[in-house]
Amino acid sequence: MDTIASLFSFITTPVSWIIVQFHSVYGAIFGADSGWAWGLSIVSLVVLIRICLIPLFVKQIKATRGMQALQPKMKAIQERYKNDKQRQSEEMMKLYKETGTNPLSSCLPILAQSPFFFALYHVLASIANGKTIGVINQSLLESARQAHIFGAPLAAKFTDSAEKVAALDASVTNVRIVTAVMIVLMSLSQFYTQRQLMQKNVDLSVKTPFMQQQKMLMYIFPVIFAVMGINFPVGVLVYWLTTNVWTMGQQMYVINQNPTPGSKAQDQYLTRLLKHVSTHGDVKGRGKKKIVAAIVAKGPDRNDNERKFITALTKQGMAAQADGSVIKSSEATADSDAASGGVATKRQQPKRQPKSKRQTPPSKPSKK
């Protein structure tokens, strides 16, 4: 880990400077040597980084939506080459290349955070070893080494020896209890985030390699974090737990407000939207109108959730419009009549002739 962290040493100075600036604020409130001052500085660093990564998160969402748009084509490839797995994979990769989509786009935020994560690890490892780094001078170094969270020093690790922990003015028992709890919380938050994505925000009607990868990551990532966590300083655990909680909340918001078409989350969202329309008589909010407009634009290509939503509106005497609004069906009929001139045209039936004027078929000549 030290070798990996040293590769990101170019960013340790900016990271240490950000931490020191936040520490100067929190130190004035809780005390310069307080674990809360240093701990909240790390939490604030996470929040700042994640705010800066919002444009990347938006790009990730767009890439994910691009993958979702390919679902019908991917399903067709699966049906066409269901007995040839190799050809199926080749056609999938060809489709990704032609459309410019990337099934691993969900990893982008993690990759973007990696330099900050390893830089923070490098800073805390230097503090644990009593070395100044970046803008952290000797006085700040001593302050950070005295900072404890629930009795565990920020620079201590689960695997530290009793002598090393004693040098940081703490006990091995406190350090291992605090780090163990944080590792468990970190792994559980990672697992729940991935599980929430797989169970609620995936179109389960199509089985793709992307889904299989996500399902595998759901079980692998928490195990990786648990194994690696025993070598993380408490400060790094604070960082990683905070970013996991942020990711979980951010994903929960996206699932609730902009679910994947065909997913369980979309069914729940459209059920809430139907109740909203029934109460207000129209769609309130730009985001909701945008989703309704997208459903209307799909026409016969709507999925089961969307067809159920449109059918439910019809049963309530309402109709969704192209602009995302909803009006009563009678109003929609009136608008259609007005567009055709205000009068509903009827098919002209031919007049029934009186019996006297009806022509009788000519009689056949008799044979002699």
N, C-alpha and C positions, 0 to 999 in steps of 0.2 A: 504493500500500500504506500509506503514511503517513496518508492521509486515512481509509482504512478502520480502521486501528489507533486513530486518535484517537477514533473513535466508541465504542470500548470502553475509553476512558481511565478510566471510573469504577471499573474493576476492577483497574487497574494497582497501586494501593496494596495491596490484599489479596495479589495475586500477588507483588509485590516483598517483602512482609512474609514470606510463606511461604518464598521463596528465601533470604532473610536468615537465617531460623531454621534451615533445613537447613544453610546455609553455616557457621553458628556451630558446628554439630556436626562437620561434615566438615573444617572448617578446623582444629579441634583435633587432627585425625588427620593430615591431609596438609599442613597449612600454610595460612594465610589466603589467600595469593596464588596457591595452586596451582590449575591448571586442573582437576584432579580434584575439588577441593573445590567449585568452582563448577559443573562438569559434573555431578557426582553430585547436586548440589542441584536441578538442572533435571530429572534423571531421577526423583528422589524426588517432585518436583512432579507429574510425569506419573502416577506410581503413586498418589499421593494423589487426584488428580482422577479417575482411572479407578476407584478403589475407591468414590468417592462416586457414580460413574455406574452402579454395579452395579444399583441398582433400575431405572434407565432401561433398562439392558441386558435385565433380566428382562421388562420391559414390551415391549421390542422383540421378544423371543423369543415372547411370548404373541401379539403382533400377527402375527408370521410364521406361527405355528401356526394362527391364524385364517384366514390366506390359504390355507394348506394344506388346511384343512377345506372351503374353497370349490372345490377343484380339480374334483370331479365336476360341480358346477353350471357351472363355467367351461367344462369340456369339452363339456357339453351345449349351451351357448350357441354354442360354436365350430362344433359339428356342425349346429346348427339354422340358423345364419346364415353358413355357410362361403362363400357366394357374395355376401354383402353385408357388406363390412368395416366400413362406417360404422355399420350397425345393430348389428353385433357389438360394436363399441367402446361404443356407447350402452348396450347391455344389460350390458356389463361394469361400466361406471361406475354404472349403476343398482344392480347387485348389491353393489358396494362400499359405496354409500350406505345400502342397506337393512340390511346386516350390520355397518356401522360399522367396516369394515376400511380400511387405508391401504396401498397397494402401495409407497409410498415410506418406510415405517417404518424401513427399514434405514439411512436417512440421519440418524435422530435422534441417535445418539451423536456424529456429526461436527458437527451443528448445536449440540449442547450444549457441545462443546469449543471452538467458535469464539471465544467471548469470552476464554477463557483463552489461546488461541493468539495472538490479536491483541494481547492485553494483554502477553504475554511478548515479542512482537515489538517493541512500543512501548518496553518496558523496555530491551531489548538495543540498540535503535536509539538510545535516549538515552545509553546507556553509550558506544556508538561515537562519538557526537557530543560526548562529555564533559559531559553534562548530568545533574544529579541528578534522581531521579524516585522518587515514592512514599517509602518509608522508606530508600532507598539514598542515604546522605549522601556527602559528598565523599571521606571515607576509604574507604568501601566502593566508591565509584566508581573510585578509583585501583586498588584491589585487583582489581576485576573486569576493568579494562582491561589489567592485567598477566597475567591468567590465560590460558594457552594449552593447547590440546588437540592433541597431536602437532604442535606448532609453529605452530598456527593460533589466533589470538585468538578468544575467544567472540563478540566483536562484529564480526568481519570477515566480508565477503561475497565471493563469487566475482567480482563485478563491480567491486570496490573498486579504485581506482587505486593505483599503486606508492607515491605520496606518503602516501595515507591508511593503507595497510598499514604503511608504515615508521613512521608516527606511533604505531602500536600495537606497535612493536618486533617486526616479523615481515617475512617476505619474501613477495612475490606468488606465487612458485612453491609454497611450502608451503601457503599459503592455498587456492590453486586445486586442488592435489592432494587436500587433505583435504576440501574442499567437494565436489569432483567425485565422490570415492568415497562420501561420505555421501548425495549426491543419487541416485547409482545404487542404493545399498542401500535408500534410502527408496522409490524407484520400484519396485524389484523386490519388496520386501516387500508393497507395496500391490497389485501385480499378482498375486502368489502368493496373497494372502488372498482376492481376488475370484475367482481361478481355482479355488481349492480349494472355494469355495462353489458355483460353477457346475457343476463336474465331479462333486462327491461328494454335495452336500447339496440337490439340486434334483430334484423329480419330473419326469423327462424325458418322461413319457408325455403330459403336457399342455403345449402351447405357449401362453403367455400374454404380454400386453404387459409384465407385471412381469419375466418372464424375459428378454425382449428388452432391457429397460432395464438389467437387471443385466449382461447380456453386453456392452452398449455401455459401461457404466461400467468394466468390466474393462480395456478398452483406453484409455478417455479419461482416467481418473483418474491413472494413472502418467505420462502425457504432460503433464498439467496440473502435477503435482508437479515433474516434471523442469524444465519451463519456469519455474515460479515459484521453484524451489529456488535458481536462480542469484542471486536477490535476497534470499534468506534469510540472516541472520547464522548463524554456526556454532552458536551456542546454540539457535537455533530449529530448526536441522537435527537437533541432539541431541534436542530435544523431540519432533519429528515422527517421527524414526526410532524412538524409544522407544515412542511410542504405537502405531506400526504393528506393532512386534514384539509388544506387549501384545495388540493386536487379533487378530493372527495366532494367538497361543497360546490366547487365550480362545475363538476360533472353533474351533480344532482340538479343544479340550476338549468343546465343545458338540456338534460333529459326531460325535465318538467316543462320547459318552455319551447323547446324545438326538438322533439323526439324523432327518431329514425322511422321513416315510412315502413309500415308493415310490422312494427315491433309492438310489444305489450305496452310500452310507454305511450305509443301513439294512440292505442285503443283507450287507455286511461285519460289521455289528454283530450281526445275528441268527445269522450263521455262528459268531461268537465265543461268543454266548450258548448256542448248541446244543452247542458243545464244552464249555462250562462246565457245562451240565446233564448231559451225558454223563459228566463226571468226578465231579461231586458228587451226582448223582441228584436234585437239586432246584435251585431258583433261590435264590441267595444274594444278598441286598442289596435294600433297599427300592426303589431306582431300577429295577433289573431286573424286580422283581415288578410294578411299576407298568406297565412297558411290556408285559409278558406279559398282564396283566389287560386292557389296552387292546386288544390283539390278539384276545383271547377275546371281548371285548364287541362287536367289529365283526361277528362272525359271517360271513355270506356277502359282506359288503362289504370283506373283506380284499383287500389288493393282492397281487401275485405273490410278493413277498418274504415276506409274512406267511403266505400259503398254503403256500409251500415249507417254512417253518419248522414249521408245524403238521403237515404231512405227514411231515417228517423225524422229529418227535417220535413220531408214530404208528408209524413203521417201527421205532423203537427200543423200542416197547412202553410208551410214556409218553403222558400226556394232560395238557394245560394246563388249569388250573382258573380260575374266575372271580376268585379272590383273587390270582392271579399265581403260585401255586405249581404244581408239576408232580408228578404221582404216576404210579405204574405203571397201565397200562390195566386189569389184573386188579382192582386196588383200586377203580378207578372203577366197574367192573361190579358189584363187591360192594356198594359204596355205593348204587348204583342199585337193586339187589335188596333191600337193607335198607330203603330208602325205600318200596318197594312191599309191605312186610310180611314180608320175609325169604324169600319163596317166589316163584320165577319162575312166573307164570301161563302156562298153555298153552291153546291153543284146543281146546275139546272137540269131538272128532270123533263124528259119529252112529254108533251101533252098527250093525254089519252084520247084517241079518236073515238067518235061515236060508232056504234055497231053498224049503222047503215053505210058508213063511209069506209069501213074496213074492207080491204080487197080479199076476195076469196080466191084461193089458189085455183088456177085453171084446171079443168077436168081433163083427164087423160082420154085421148080418142079411143073409142071402142074398136076392138078387132073384129073384123068380119070373117 
